[in-house]
Amino acid sequence: MLPTECLCTRLRRASRGVSKLYDDALHGVGINVAQYSLLRHLDRLVQPSITDLADAMGLERSTLGRNLRVLEGKGLVVLLDGIDRRNRPVALTQAGEQALAKALQAWSQVQDDLNRRLPQQQMEALNALLASLSDDSPTPAP
């Protein structure tokens, strides 16, 4: 791999490496880390609309829609009738709840491993740095 000064490239490489750890752990459940995140959000929210779910996850509606279709095809989520297509509520199915319970164990193992790999002080610093780069963080004044 070529070294680079580009922060975006380095963050994407790190993200792919971490995502691969989670994806490998979740493989036995039949979902990937993006799908796990979607299921977790659905578990935490009460039948959100597609628009509300996209906002909560920080995703474009089109990206969320593609992921929902995959999970719907697997029988893990269901789109309920709503006022219109944008406001259709989304819910976990019983199979989705079961998959999420299994996935939580796999996710926890990776989470624990990553927490062991970085000392607590570095993990706290990383979390703070990532929060400062997220879309919803305030931009510091010049």
Disulfide bonds with the S-S distance in Angstrom:
none
